[in-house]
Amino acid sequence: MLVSEYEGIHNPEERSSLVSVIYYCSLLDDAIFFVNHAKGLPDVPSSQPLRHRYTRASILFSWIALEEMLDYAIEEQGLLAAAPPKPLRSRLDFALHAIGRPAVEAEAFSTARKLRNRLTHPVINGKAAGASIEDARKVFDFCSRAIKSLFTHEVRWGLDDSSTATIFRENVRLLADHGG
């Protein structure tokens, strides 16, 4: 669910009192939650299936967050009609170029994408695809850097509030009567 920065603010004068916008991506909360839980497991063979489950979840949540925030950034920039529909790399570079930012690192994108693809398109061998904690961290780091690059305002995660919308913007107003 996306919450507009202007949701409930219909008066243009009130909208102009906004001094900052903070984007919050709770899907990155989920990604870091699972990688941290994987790190906390004991290093014993019986923990391996759970560790793989946690690292897979972290990688997939990281990519879902990137794709969702990319779509949101393109929509917010008013580029929906001009944005290429696929592939993801083209859309990402398009959105970054539109705000004067450099394209994503080709090698980092390729590495993260290969890790994701290994999980989403597994080779059938009777064994669940696994990923290391390092793999999950690499994907998380790449996706979170890319997400931050997509916006000119601050992007946050880590509040671990399950009632929070997937993405919200926190409007900070200067209110003289409140000492702001």
Summary of the structure (lengths in Angstrom):
residues: 180
radius of gyration: 18.8
end to end distance: 29.7
largest distance: 66.0
contacts: 499
relative contact order: 0.24
helix: 54%
strand: 11%
